[in-house]
Amino acid sequence: MRAAILSLIVLAGGLAGPVARAEEAPPACEVPAYLLSSDSRLTHVAAAVKAGKPLNVLVLGTRSSTIPSLDGSAYPAKLQAALKERLGTAPVNLSVEIQGGKTAEDMAASIVKLVETKSPTLVIWQTGTYDAIRGIDPDDFRSAVDEGVSALQNAGVDVILVNLQYSPRTETMTSVPPYLDNMRVVAQQHDVPLFDRFGIMRHWNDTGDFDLFSATHGAELAKRVHGCLGRALSKLVIDAAHLDLAQQN
């Protein structure tokens, strides 16, 4: 029963529902520095941008990477727009590979083939949700993420891990800390940035930027949350690549 309820929430994008009131003011959705800081370097991203080559980004994720019928408003599209704005004339190509209902182990099995097909500079791997839903052993989850990141690095691409989506309505249904902790451990061991989507969304909920508890999340709210996530993720990419933006414009 728990898995069925959580699956419905995630497959709905976690934020879909009736349209929110138009008069609601847009949130500031600021992110504290500690939630976006990383000592890891995106060396392939930096080299591509500085050489004037296309920055090819592949987002590997689940249904929470999308907004039903509004893909142009989902965070991958907003990430691409923010990167293009910040990098000036540098070409930014982004593709999204949605693998709904798949665990980290399932996704890791197809990673090398995807890299061969898409030829990305950077892979942004969002995972953990379905492992938590299905109660996958946290150690098995960590091993799967570890193997996937190793395969990506061996293929010569940069990696950013994106952890679970935060929802105060599901906190009592499943235990997510083991999955969050294991993703952080793998990120540290492989020296790759971790985009703490869970921590960022929880911060926005706690500060009142967004009400993520309501059972009737609107499409307008989903668009605003994804827009904020896309901009925050673009900052992590830029900062981890240590790009001198003054030289890119």
KEMIKE-975635 format. One record per residue: z, y, x of N, C-alpha, C in turn. Coordinates in steps of 0.2 Angstrom, whole numbers. Layout:
<atoms>
ATOM     nup   nnorth   neast    caup   canorth   caeast     cup   cnorth   ceast
ATOM       Z        Y       X       Z         Y        X       Z        Y       X
...
</atoms>
This chain:
<atoms>
ATOM     nup   nnorth   neast    caup   canorth   caeast     cup   cnorth   ceast
ATOM       0       -6       4       0         0        0       0        6       4
ATOM       4        6      10       5        12       14      -2       14      17
ATOM      -6        8      20     -12         9       23     -17       12      18
ATOM     -17        9      12     -22        11        7     -21       19       5
ATOM     -15       21       4     -13        28        3     -16       32       9
ATOM     -14       31      15     -16        34       21     -23       35      22
ATOM     -27       29      20     -34        29       21     -37       34      16
ATOM     -35       34      10     -38        39        6     -37       46       8
ATOM     -31       48      11     -30        54       13     -34       56      19
ATOM     -35       51      24     -39        53       30     -47       53      28
ATOM     -49       48      23     -56        48       22     -58       54      18
ATOM     -53       58      15     -54        64       11     -54       70      16
ATOM     -54       68      22     -54        73       27     -47       76      28
ATOM     -42       74      25     -35        76       25     -34       83      22
ATOM     -40       87      20     -39        94       18     -44       95      12
ATOM     -47       90       9     -52        91        4     -49       92      -3
ATOM     -52       95      -7     -49        96      -14     -52      102     -17
ATOM     -49      104     -23     -52       110      -26     -52      116     -22
ATOM     -56      121     -23     -57       127      -19     -51      131     -19
ATOM     -49      134     -14     -43       138      -14     -44      145     -16
ATOM     -39      149     -18     -40       155      -21     -44      160     -16
ATOM     -49      164     -18     -53       168      -13     -49      173     -10
ATOM     -43      175     -14     -39       181      -12     -35      180      -6
ATOM     -34      173      -4     -29       172        1     -32      175       8
ATOM     -27      178      11     -29       181       18     -30      176      23
ATOM     -35      177      28     -36       172       33     -30      172      38
ATOM     -28      166      40     -22       166       45     -24      168      52
ATOM     -19      170      55     -20       172       62     -21      165      66
ATOM     -18      160      65     -19       153       68     -19      154      75
ATOM     -14      157      78     -13       158       85     -10      151      88
ATOM     -12      150      94      -9       143       97      -5      145     103
ATOM       2      143     103       6       145      109       3      142     115
ATOM       3      145     121       0       143      127       2      136     129
ATOM       8      134     128      10       127      130       7      122     126
ATOM       4      123     120       0       118      117      -7      118     119
ATOM     -10      122     123     -16       122      125     -17      122     133
ATOM     -12      122     136     -12       122      144     -14      115     146
ATOM     -17      115     152     -19       108      155     -20      110     162
ATOM     -18      105     166     -19       106      174     -25      102     175
ATOM     -28       98     171     -34        94      172     -40       98     172
ATOM     -45       96     176     -51       100      177     -57       96     174
ATOM     -62      100     171     -68        98      168     -73       99     173
ATOM     -74       95     178     -78        97      184     -86       97     182
ATOM     -88       92     178     -95        91      176     -97       97     171
ATOM     -92       99     167     -94       105      163     -95      111     167
ATOM     -90      112     172     -91       118      176     -97      118     180
ATOM     -99      112     183    -105       112      187    -112      113     182
ATOM    -112      110     176    -117       111      172    -118      118     170
ATOM    -113      122     168    -114       129      166    -115      133     172
ATOM    -112      132     177    -114       136      183    -121      135     186
ATOM    -123      130     185    -130       128      187    -136      130     182
ATOM    -133      133     176    -138       135      171    -141      129     167
ATOM    -138      123     168    -140       117      164    -137      117     157
ATOM    -140      113     153    -137       113      146    -130      109     146
ATOM    -126      112     142    -119       108      141    -120      104     135
ATOM    -120       97     136    -121        93      131    -114       90     129
ATOM    -112       91     123    -105        88      121    -106       83     115
ATOM    -103       78     116    -102        72      111     -95       72     108
ATOM     -95       73     102     -88        72       98     -88       65      95
ATOM     -84       61      98     -83        54       95     -77       54      91
ATOM     -78       53      84     -72        54       80     -72       50      73
ATOM     -67       52      69     -67        49       63     -68       54      57
ATOM     -67       52      51     -68        56       45     -65       63      46
ATOM     -59       63      49     -56        70       50     -59       75      54
ATOM     -65       72      57     -69        77       61     -74       81      56
ATOM     -74       79      50     -79        82       45     -75       85      39
ATOM     -79       89      36     -77        91       29     -83       89      24
ATOM     -81       85      19     -86        82       15     -91       88      12
ATOM     -97       87      14    -103        91       11    -103       98      15
ATOM     -98       99      20     -98       105       23     -98      104      31
ATOM    -102      100      33    -102        98       41    -103      105      45
ATOM    -106      110      43    -107       116       46    -101      120      47
ATOM     -96      118      43     -89       121       44     -84      117      47
ATOM     -86      111      49     -81       107       52     -80      109      59
ATOM     -74      106      62     -72       109       69     -77      108      74
ATOM     -81      102      74     -86       102       80     -92      107      79
ATOM     -94      109      73     -99       115       73     -96      121      75
ATOM     -89      122      73     -86       128       75     -85      128      83
ATOM     -83      123      86     -83       122       93     -89      124      96
ATOM     -95      122      94    -101       123       97    -103      131      96
ATOM    -101      134      91    -102       141       90     -98      145      94
ATOM     -92      143      95     -87       147       99     -89      146     107
ATOM     -91      140     109     -94       139      116    -100      144     117
ATOM    -105      144     112    -111       148      113    -109      155     114
ATOM    -104      157     110    -102       164      110     -99      166     117
ATOM     -95      162     119     -91       163      125     -95      162     132
ATOM    -100      158     131    -104       156      137    -111      160     137
ATOM    -112      164     133    -118       169      133    -124      165     132
ATOM    -128      165     137    -135       162      137    -135      155     139
ATOM    -129      152     141    -129       145      143    -130      141     137
ATOM    -135      136     137    -137       132      131    -131      127     130
ATOM    -129      126     124    -124       121      122    -127      117     116
ATOM    -127      110     118    -129       105      113    -124      101     111
ATOM    -123      100     104    -117        96      102    -119       91      97
ATOM    -117       85      98    -118        79       93    -112       76      91
ATOM    -112       73      85    -106        70       82    -107       63      80
ATOM    -103       59      83    -103        52       81     -97       50      77
ATOM     -98       49      70     -92        48       66     -92       40      66
ATOM     -86       37      67     -85        30       67     -78       29      62
ATOM     -79       30      56     -74        30       51     -71       23      50
ATOM     -65       22      50     -62        16       49     -61       12      55
ATOM     -62       14      61     -62        11       67     -56       12      71
ATOM     -53        7      75     -48         8       79     -50       11      86
ATOM     -46       12      90     -48        14       97     -51        9     101
ATOM     -49        3      99     -52        -3      103     -60       -4     100
ATOM     -61       -3      94     -68        -3       91     -72        2      94
ATOM     -69        8      94     -73        14       97     -74       13     104
ATOM     -70       11     108     -70        10      115     -76        5     117
ATOM     -77        0     112     -82        -5      114     -89       -2     114
ATOM     -90        4     110     -97         7      110     -98       13     114
ATOM     -93       15     118     -93        21      121     -99       21     127
ATOM     -99       16     131    -104        16      136    -111       16     133
ATOM    -113       13     128    -119        13      124    -121       20     122
ATOM    -116       23     119    -116        30      116    -118       35     122
ATOM    -115       34     128    -116        39      133    -123       38     136
ATOM    -125       32     136    -132        30      138    -137       33     134
ATOM    -136       34     127    -140        36      122    -140       44     122
ATOM    -134       47     122    -133        54      121    -133       58     128
ATOM    -132       55     133    -132        58      140    -127       65     139
ATOM    -121       64     137    -117        70      137    -114       72     144
ATOM    -112       78     144    -108        81      150    -101       80     148
ATOM     -99       81     142     -92        80      140     -92       76     134
ATOM     -87       72     133     -86        68      127     -79       70     125
ATOM     -78       72     119     -72        73      116     -70       68     111
ATOM     -65       64     113     -64        58      109     -58       59     105
ATOM     -59       59      98     -53        59       93     -51       52      91
ATOM     -45       50      92     -43        43       90     -36       43      88
ATOM     -34       37      86     -27        36       84     -25       35      77
ATOM     -29       39      73     -27        39       66     -27       32      62
ATOM     -33       28      63     -33        22       60     -29       17      64
ATOM     -27       18      70     -23        13       73     -16       14      70
ATOM     -14       20      69      -7        21       65      -7       18      58
ATOM     -13       19      55     -13        17       48     -12        9      48
ATOM     -16        6      52     -16        -1       52     -10       -4      56
ATOM      -6        0      59       0        -3       62      -2       -6      69
ATOM      -7       -4      72      -9        -8       78      -4       -7      83
ATOM      -2      -12      87       3       -12       92       2       -6      97
ATOM       7       -1      98       6         4      102       3        3     109
ATOM       6       -3     112       4        -5      119      -4       -7     119
ATOM      -6      -10     113     -13       -12      113     -17       -6     112
ATOM     -15       -1     108     -18         5      107     -19        9     114
ATOM     -14        9     118     -14        13      124     -19        9     129
ATOM     -19        3     129     -24        -1      133     -31        1     131
ATOM     -32        1     124     -39         2      122     -41        9     124
ATOM     -37       14     123     -39        21      125     -40       22     133
ATOM     -35       18     137     -36        18      144     -43       15     146
ATOM     -45       10     143     -51         6      145     -57       11     143
ATOM     -56       14     137     -62        19      135     -63       25     139
ATOM     -57       28     141     -57        34      146     -60       31     153
ATOM     -58       26     155     -60        23      161     -68       22     161
ATOM     -70       19     156     -78        18      155     -81       25     155
ATOM     -79       30     152     -82        37      152     -82       40     159
ATOM     -76       39     162     -76        42      169     -81       39     174
ATOM     -81       32     173     -86        28      177     -93       30     176
ATOM     -94       32     170    -101        34      168    -103       41     170
ATOM     -98       45     173     -99        51      176     -99       57     171
ATOM     -95       57     166     -94        62      161     -87       64     161
ATOM     -86       71     159     -79        73      157     -77       71     151
ATOM     -70       71     150     -67        68      144     -61       73     142
ATOM     -61       74     135     -55        77      132     -53       72     126
ATOM     -46       71     126     -44        67      121     -41       71     115
ATOM     -42       69     109     -40        73      103     -35       68      99
ATOM     -29       70      98     -24        66       95     -25       66      87
ATOM     -20       63      84     -20        63       77     -20       70      73
ATOM     -22       70      67     -21        75       63     -14       75      60
ATOM     -11       81      59      -5        82       57      -5       83      49
ATOM       0       79      46       0        80       39       8       79      37
ATOM      11       84      34      18        83       33      19       78      27
ATOM      14       76      23      15        72       17      15       65      20
ATOM      12       63      26      12        56       28      17       54      33
ATOM      21       59      35      26        58       41      31       53      39
ATOM      32       52      33      37        47       31      34       40      30
ATOM      27       40      30      24        34       28      22       29      34
ATOM      22       33      40      20        29       46      23       33      52
ATOM      24       29      57      27        32       63      21       34      68
ATOM      20       40      69      15        42       74      17       43      81
ATOM      23       45      82      25        47       89      23       42      95
ATOM      23       35      93      21        30       99      14       31     101
ATOM      10       33      96       2        34       97       1       41     101
ATOM       5       46      98       5        52      102       7       52     109
ATOM      12       48     110      15        47      117      10       44     121
ATOM       7       38     119       3        34      123      -4       38     124
ATOM      -6       42     120     -12        46      122     -10       51     127
ATOM      -4       54     127      -2        59      132      -2       55     139
ATOM       1       49     139       2        45      145      -5       44     148
ATOM     -10       41     144     -17        40      146     -20       46     149
ATOM     -19       52     145     -22        58      148     -20       60     155
ATOM     -13       59     156     -10        61      162     -12       56     168
ATOM     -13       50     166     -15        45      171     -22       45     173
ATOM     -26       48     169     -33        49      170     -35       56     172
ATOM     -30       60     172     -31        67      173     -36       70     169
ATOM     -36       69     162     -40        72      158     -36       77     153
ATOM     -39       82     150     -36        86      145     -34       83     139
ATOM     -29       84     136     -27        82      129     -27       88     124
ATOM     -31       88     119     -31        93      114     -26       90     109
ATOM     -20       94     109     -14        91      104     -15       94      97
ATOM     -20       91      94     -21        93       87     -15       92      83
ATOM     -12       87      83      -6        86       79      -1       91      80
ATOM       1       93      87       6        98       88       4      105      86
ATOM      -3      107      86      -6       113       84      -5      114      77
ATOM      -7      109      73      -7       109       66       0      109      63
ATOM       4      106      66      11       106       64      14      113      66
ATOM      12      116      71      14       123       73      12      128      67
ATOM       6      127      65       3       131       60       6      130      53
ATOM       8      124      52      12       123       46      19      126      46
ATOM      22      125      51      29       127       52      30      135      52
ATOM      24      138      55      25       145       55      22      149      49
ATOM      19      145      44      16       147       38       9      149      38
ATOM       6      148      44      -1       150       44      -5      146      39
ATOM      -3      140      38      -6       135       33      -1      131      29
ATOM      -2      130      23       2       125       19      -1      119      19
ATOM       1      114      24      -2       108       24       1      102      20
ATOM       6      104      16      10       100       12       7       99       5
ATOM       4      104       3       1       104       -4      -3       98      -5
ATOM      -3       94     -11      -7        89      -12     -14       91     -14
ATOM     -15       97     -16     -22       100      -18     -25      105     -13
ATOM     -26      102      -7     -29       106       -2     -36      108      -4
ATOM     -38      114      -3     -44       117       -5     -50      117       0
ATOM     -56      117      -2     -61       117        3     -61      123       7
ATOM     -59      128       5     -59       135        8     -53      134      14
ATOM     -48      131      12     -42       130       17     -45      125      22
ATOM     -48      120      21     -51       115       26     -56      119      30
ATOM     -60      123      28     -64       127       32     -61      131      37
ATOM     -55      134      35     -51       139       39     -48      135      44
ATOM     -45      129      43     -41       125       47     -46      123      53
ATOM     -52      120      51     -57       118       55     -59      123      60
ATOM     -60      129      57     -63       135       61     -58      136      66
ATOM     -51      136      65     -46       138       70     -46      132      75
ATOM     -47      126      73     -47       120       78     -52      121      83
ATOM     -58      123      80     -64       123       84     -63      129      89
ATOM     -60      135      87     -59       140       92     -54      138      97
ATOM     -49      135      95     -44       133      100     -47      128     105
ATOM     -51      123     103     -53       118      107     -58      121     112
ATOM     -62      126     110     -67       129      114     -63      133     120
ATOM     -57      136     118     -53       139      124     -51      133     129
ATOM     -49      127     126     -47       122      131     -52      120     135
ATOM     -58      120     133     -64       118      137     -66      123     142
ATOM     -66      129     140     -67       135      145     -62      135     150
ATOM     -55      135     148     -50       135      153     -50      129     158
ATOM     -51      123     155     -51       117      159     -57      117     164
ATOM     -62      120     162     -68       120      167     -67      126     172
ATOM     -62      130     171     -61       136      175     -68      140     176
ATOM     -71      142     171     -77       146      171     -75      153     171
ATOM     -79      156     176     -78       164      176     -83      167     171
ATOM     -81      168     166     -85       171      160     -89      177     162
ATOM     -86      181     166     -89       187      168     -96      186     171
ATOM     -97      180     175    -103       178      178    -108      175     173
ATOM    -105      173     167    -110       169      163    -113      174     158
ATOM    -111      180     157    -114       185      152    -118      190     156
</atoms>
